[in-house]
């Protein structure tokens, strides 16, 4: 994995923390539809974002397991990112931060 500037990683980590905290107190994602999903889907159709399926395939090829949750958001500097919560085949939980434009994994936390 290539190195990312500390600023981008710090901003992605802050976004990840905010998303995880917000999700912890909110309704189940299976029961609600999030506007971020609609924005991401529209942007993929327009060709400005990488399909989530591409990002998930990259993760699965490197880290066998299953997707638990995915969020779409932006870093403080406006970079669109996918935040993918993943359970590895040995039951560790890892959060991947992926650049939504390119599909490149920017960061991996946990596990």
TORPA-4810 file (N, C-alpha, C, O; in nm, 3 decimals):
<nodes>
NODE_1_0.085_-0.116_0.000_0.000_0.000_0.000_0.090_0.123_0.000_0.187_0.130_0.076_X
NODE_2_0.059_0.218_-0.084_0.141_0.339_-0.092_0.113_0.429_0.027_0.007_0.420_0.090_X
NODE_3_0.206_0.515_0.056_0.193_0.605_0.170_0.103_0.722_0.132_0.108_0.771_0.020_X
NODE_4_0.023_0.764_0.226_-0.066_0.877_0.208_-0.022_0.985_0.304_0.032_0.956_0.411_X
NODE_5_-0.044_1.110_0.267_-0.001_1.219_0.354_-0.069_1.207_0.490_-0.184_1.164_0.498_X
NODE_6_0.001_1.245_0.597_-0.058_1.237_0.730_-0.187_1.317_0.741_-0.278_1.279_0.815_X
NODE_7_-0.197_1.429_0.668_-0.318_1.510_0.670_-0.439_1.433_0.620_-0.545_1.438_0.682_X
NODE_8_-0.424_1.363_0.509_-0.535_1.287_0.452_-0.574_1.176_0.547_-0.693_1.154_0.570_X
NODE_9_-0.477_1.105_0.602_-0.507_0.996_0.695_-0.576_1.048_0.821_-0.672_0.987_0.869_X
NODE_10_-0.529_1.159_0.873_-0.590_1.216_0.993_-0.734_1.259_0.965_-0.823_1.236_1.047_X
NODE_11_-0.756_1.318_0.851_-0.892_1.361_0.816_-0.982_1.242_0.794_-1.098_1.243_0.836_X
NODE_12_-0.931_1.138_0.727_-1.010_1.017_0.705_-1.042_0.950_0.838_-1.153_0.901_0.857_X
NODE_13_-0.945_0.949_0.929_-0.968_0.889_1.061_-1.074_0.967_1.138_-1.159_0.908_1.205_X
NODE_14_-1.071_1.100_1.129_-1.171_1.183_1.196_-1.310_1.157_1.138_-1.408_1.148_1.211_X
NODE_15_-1.317_1.146_1.006_-1.443_1.117_0.941_-1.494_0.980_0.984_-1.612_0.963_1.014_X
NODE_16_-1.404_0.882_0.986_-1.440_0.748_1.026_-1.496_0.746_1.168_-1.598_0.684_1.194_X
NODE_17_-1.429_0.815_1.259_-1.475_0.821_1.398_-1.614_0.883_1.406_-1.701_0.833_1.478_X
NODE_18_-1.636_0.991_1.333_-1.766_1.058_1.334_-1.875_0.967_1.279_-1.985_0.961_1.334_X
NODE_19_-1.845_0.898_1.171_-1.943_0.809_1.109_-1.976_0.694_1.203_-2.092_0.659_1.219_X
NODE_20_-1.873_0.634_1.264_-1.897_0.522_1.354_-1.975_0.564_1.477_-2.062_0.491_1.523_X
NODE_21_-1.944_0.681_1.531_-2.018_0.730_1.647_-2.163_0.761_1.611_-2.254_0.730_1.688_X
NODE_22_-2.184_0.821_1.496_-2.321_0.852_1.454_-2.401_0.725_1.431_-2.518_0.718_1.466_X
NODE_23_-2.337_0.625_1.373_-2.404_0.499_1.346_-2.436_0.421_1.471_-2.532_0.343_1.472_X
NODE_24_-2.359_0.439_1.576_-2.379_0.363_1.699_-2.510_0.400_1.768_-2.569_0.317_1.837_X
NODE_25_-2.555_0.523_1.751_-2.676_0.566_1.820_-2.796_0.574_1.727_-2.907_0.600_1.774_X
NODE_26_-2.776_0.554_1.600_-2.886_0.568_1.504_-2.956_0.437_1.477_-2.918_0.333_1.531_X
NODE_27_-3.059_0.441_1.392_-3.133_0.321_1.358_-3.048_0.228_1.274_-2.948_0.269_1.215_X
NODE_28_-3.088_0.104_1.268_-3.016_0.004_1.191_-3.009_0.046_1.045_-3.107_0.096_0.989_X
NODE_29_-2.892_0.026_0.982_-2.877_0.065_0.842_-2.965_-0.019_0.751_-2.998_0.024_0.641_X
NODE_30_-3.003_-0.139_0.795_-3.091_-0.223_0.714_-3.232_-0.165_0.710_-3.309_-0.196_0.619_X
NODE_31_-3.267_-0.081_0.808_-3.402_-0.027_0.817_-3.416_0.110_0.755_-3.528_0.157_0.734_X
NODE_32_-3.306_0.176_0.726_-3.315_0.312_0.675_-3.239_0.325_0.544_-3.149_0.246_0.514_X
NODE_33_-3.277_0.423_0.467_-3.206_0.454_0.344_-3.130_0.582_0.369_-3.187_0.681_0.415_X
NODE_34_-3.002_0.582_0.337_-2.919_0.699_0.365_-2.900_0.780_0.238_-2.878_0.725_0.130_X
NODE_35_-2.909_0.913_0.250_-2.888_0.999_0.135_-2.748_0.982_0.075_-2.729_1.001_-0.045_X
NODE_36_-2.649_0.946_0.158_-2.514_0.927_0.106_-2.509_0.813_0.006_-2.430_0.817_-0.088_X
NODE_37_-2.592_0.712_0.024_-2.598_0.601_-0.070_-2.647_0.649_-0.207_-2.594_0.611_-0.311_X
NODE_38_-2.749_0.733_-0.204_-2.803_0.786_-0.329_-2.700_0.873_-0.402_-2.685_0.864_-0.524_X
NODE_39_-2.630_0.958_-0.326_-2.526_1.043_-0.388_-2.416_0.958_-0.450_-2.372_0.986_-0.562_X
NODE_40_-2.374_0.856_-0.378_-2.267_0.770_-0.430_-2.314_0.695_-0.555_-2.242_0.686_-0.654_X
NODE_41_-2.434_0.642_-0.549_-2.487_0.566_-0.663_-2.496_0.655_-0.787_-2.458_0.613_-0.896_X
NODE_42_-2.544_0.777_-0.770_-2.554_0.871_-0.882_-2.416_0.904_-0.939_-2.398_0.912_-1.060_X
NODE_43_-2.320_0.925_-0.851_-2.184_0.959_-0.895_-2.118_0.842_-0.968_-2.043_0.864_-1.063_X
NODE_44_-2.145_0.720_-0.926_-2.091_0.602_-0.997_-2.152_0.596_-1.137_-2.082_0.571_-1.235_X
NODE_45_-2.282_0.617_-1.146_-2.349_0.616_-1.277_-2.291_0.722_-1.370_-2.279_0.700_-1.490_X
NODE_46_-2.257_0.839_-1.313_-2.198_0.948_-1.393_-2.052_0.922_-1.427_-1.995_0.990_-1.513_X
NODE_47_-1.991_0.825_-1.362_-1.852_0.792_-1.389_-1.751_0.871_-1.307_-1.631_0.864_-1.333_X
NODE_48_-1.798_0.947_-1.208_-1.704_1.026_-1.128_-1.653_0.952_-1.005_-1.559_0.998_-0.940_X
NODE_49_-1.715_0.839_-0.971_-1.668_0.756_-0.860_-1.648_0.612_-0.907_-1.716_0.565_-0.998_X
NODE_50_-1.555_0.545_-0.842_-1.533_0.402_-0.869_-1.649_0.323_-0.809_-1.699_0.359_-0.702_X
NODE_51_-1.693_0.218_-0.876_-1.800_0.137_-0.819_-1.754_0.071_-0.688_-1.640_0.026_-0.677_X
NODE_52_-1.842_0.067_-0.592_-1.810_0.003_-0.465_-1.772_-0.144_-0.487_-1.685_-0.196_-0.418_X
NODE_53_-1.836_-0.209_-0.582_-1.804_-0.350_-0.609_-1.656_-0.369_-0.644_-1.596_-0.470_-0.609_X
NODE_54_-1.600_-0.272_-0.714_-1.457_-0.277_-0.749_-1.371_-0.269_-0.624_-1.273_-0.342_-0.610_X
NODE_55_-1.406_-0.179_-0.533_-1.332_-0.162_-0.408_-1.344_-0.289_-0.323_-1.245_-0.335_-0.267_X
NODE_56_-1.465_-0.344_-0.314_-1.485_-0.465_-0.235_-1.408_-0.583_-0.292_-1.356_-0.666_-0.217_X
NODE_57_-1.400_-0.592_-0.424_-1.323_-0.700_-0.486_-1.174_-0.687_-0.453_-1.107_-0.787_-0.430_X
NODE_58_-1.124_-0.564_-0.451_-0.984_-0.540_-0.415_-0.959_-0.584_-0.272_-0.860_-0.651_-0.243_X
NODE_59_-1.047_-0.545_-0.182_-1.031_-0.583_-0.041_-1.038_-0.734_-0.026_-0.954_-0.794_0.041_X
NODE_60_-1.136_-0.797_-0.088_-1.154_-0.942_-0.076_-1.034_-1.019_-0.129_-1.001_-1.126_-0.077_X
NODE_61_-0.969_-0.967_-0.233_-0.854_-1.038_-0.288_-0.734_-1.031_-0.195_-0.648_-1.119_-0.197_X
NODE_62_-0.727_-0.926_-0.113_-0.616_-0.908_-0.020_-0.646_-0.959_0.119_-0.557_-1.004_0.191_X
NODE_63_-0.773_-0.951_0.158_-0.813_-0.984_0.294_-0.942_-1.065_0.289_-1.051_-1.008_0.288_X
NODE_64_-0.932_-1.197_0.285_-1.054_-1.279_0.280_-1.146_-1.247_0.398_-1.100_-1.230_0.511_X
NODE_65_-1.274_-1.241_0.370_-1.372_-1.211_0.474_-1.501_-1.162_0.413_-1.536_-1.199_0.301_X
NODE_66_-1.572_-1.078_0.489_-1.700_-1.029_0.440_-1.723_-0.884_0.481_-1.675_-0.838_0.585_X
NODE_67_-1.798_-0.815_0.398_-1.835_-0.676_0.422_-1.942_-0.672_0.531_-2.043_-0.743_0.522_X
NODE_68_-1.920_-0.590_0.633_-2.021_-0.571_0.737_-2.103_-0.445_0.714_-2.224_-0.445_0.733_X
NODE_69_-2.036_-0.338_0.673_-2.103_-0.211_0.653_-2.018_-0.123_0.564_-1.895_-0.137_0.561_X
NODE_70_-2.081_-0.036_0.491_-2.009_0.062_0.410_-2.079_0.195_0.421_-2.202_0.204_0.418_X
NODE_71_-2.000_0.298_0.435_-2.051_0.435_0.438_-1.980_0.514_0.330_-1.867_0.484_0.292_X
NODE_72_-2.047_0.615_0.281_-1.988_0.706_0.184_-1.982_0.842_0.251_-2.079_0.886_0.313_X
NODE_73_-1.869_0.909_0.237_-1.856_1.041_0.296_-1.744_1.118_0.231_-1.691_1.078_0.127_X
NODE_74_-1.709_1.227_0.292_-1.600_1.311_0.241_-1.507_1.344_0.355_-1.548_1.359_0.470_X
NODE_75_-1.379_1.356_0.322_-1.282_1.404_0.419_-1.301_1.554_0.435_-1.377_1.615_0.361_X
NODE_76_-1.233_1.612_0.530_-1.244_1.756_0.555_-1.206_1.836_0.431_-1.263_1.942_0.405_X
NODE_77_-1.110_1.784_0.354_-1.067_1.856_0.233_-1.155_1.825_0.112_-1.123_1.866_0.000_X
NODE_78_-1.265_1.753_0.133_-1.360_1.728_0.025_-1.336_1.603_-0.056_-1.407_1.579_-0.154_X
NODE_79_-1.238_1.521_-0.020_-1.211_1.397_-0.094_-1.322_1.296_-0.061_-1.345_1.266_0.056_X
NODE_80_-1.390_1.243_-0.163_-1.493_1.143_-0.136_-1.426_1.010_-0.099_-1.330_0.968_-0.163_X
NODE_81_-1.479_0.945_0.004_-1.423_0.818_0.049_-1.533_0.718_0.078_-1.645_0.754_0.114_X
NODE_82_-1.498_0.591_0.062_-1.580_0.481_0.111_-1.516_0.435_0.241_-1.395_0.419_0.248_X
NODE_83_-1.597_0.414_0.343_-1.552_0.358_0.470_-1.614_0.219_0.480_-1.735_0.206_0.499_X
NODE_84_-1.532_0.117_0.468_-1.580_-0.019_0.461_-1.541_-0.094_0.588_-1.422_-0.108_0.619_X
NODE_85_-1.641_-0.141_0.661_-1.616_-0.225_0.778_-1.619_-0.369_0.731_-1.715_-0.413_0.667_X
NODE_86_-1.513_-0.442_0.762_-1.489_-0.575_0.707_-1.458_-0.673_0.818_-1.382_-0.640_0.909_X
NODE_87_-1.515_-0.792_0.814_-1.479_-0.898_0.908_-1.393_-0.999_0.834_-1.434_-1.055_0.732_X
NODE_88_-1.274_-1.020_0.886_-1.182_-1.114_0.822_-1.226_-1.258_0.849_-1.313_-1.282_0.933_X
NODE_89_-1.167_-1.351_0.776_-1.204_-1.492_0.792_-1.171_-1.545_0.932_-1.226_-1.647_0.974_X
NODE_90_-1.082_-1.477_1.004_-1.052_-1.518_1.142_-1.121_-1.426_1.245_-1.076_-1.414_1.359_X
NODE_91_-1.229_-1.361_1.202_-1.319_-1.280_1.287_-1.260_-1.151_1.342_-1.309_-1.101_1.443_X
NODE_92_-1.158_-1.097_1.280_-1.110_-0.964_1.317_-1.192_-0.861_1.239_-1.236_-0.889_1.127_X
NODE_93_-1.212_-0.744_1.297_-1.285_-0.637_1.228_-1.185_-0.531_1.185_-1.106_-0.480_1.266_X
NODE_94_-1.189_-0.498_1.057_-1.098_-0.401_0.997_-1.183_-0.296_0.926_-1.283_-0.329_0.863_X
NODE_95_-1.142_-0.171_0.936_-1.209_-0.063_0.861_-1.112_-0.015_0.754_-0.999_0.026_0.784_X
NODE_96_-1.156_-0.019_0.631_-1.078_0.030_0.518_-1.132_0.166_0.477_-1.253_0.186_0.472_X
NODE_97_-1.042_0.258_0.448_-1.077_0.388_0.393_-1.027_0.385_0.249_-0.908_0.368_0.224_X
NODE_98_-1.119_0.402_0.154_-1.084_0.396_0.013_-1.120_0.525_-0.056_-1.226_0.583_-0.031_X
NODE_99_-1.032_0.571_-0.143_-1.060_0.688_-0.226_-1.174_0.649_-0.320_-1.159_0.558_-0.402_X
NODE_100_-1.286_0.717_-0.309_-1.403_0.680_-0.389_-1.387_0.715_-0.537_-1.456_0.658_-0.621_X
NODE_101_-1.297_0.806_-0.569_-1.276_0.840_-0.710_-1.195_0.733_-0.782_-1.226_0.696_-0.895_X
NODE_102_-1.091_0.684_-0.715_-0.999_0.590_-0.780_-1.020_0.446_-0.736_-0.980_0.353_-0.807_X
NODE_103_-1.081_0.425_-0.621_-1.097_0.292_-0.566_-0.976_0.245_-0.486_-0.976_0.135_-0.432_X
NODE_104_-0.873_0.328_-0.479_-0.750_0.291_-0.410_-0.771_0.292_-0.258_-0.833_0.384_-0.204_X
NODE_105_-0.719_0.189_-0.190_-0.726_0.183_-0.045_-0.628_0.284_0.012_-0.509_0.278_-0.018_X
NODE_106_-0.677_0.375_0.093_-0.592_0.478_0.153_-0.540_0.436_0.289_-0.428_0.470_0.327_X
NODE_107_-0.621_0.363_0.361_-0.587_0.330_0.499_-0.662_0.206_0.544_-0.771_0.175_0.495_X
NODE_108_-0.602_0.136_0.639_-0.663_0.019_0.700_-0.646_0.034_0.851_-0.535_0.057_0.899_X
NODE_109_-0.755_0.020_0.925_-0.748_0.036_1.071_-0.808_-0.085_1.139_-0.906_-0.143_1.091_X
NODE_110_-0.749_-0.122_1.250_-0.801_-0.233_1.328_-0.748_-0.366_1.282_-0.659_-0.374_1.197_X
NODE_111_-0.805_-0.470_1.340_-0.772_-0.606_1.301_-0.637_-0.648_1.332_-0.599_-0.762_1.304_X
</nodes>
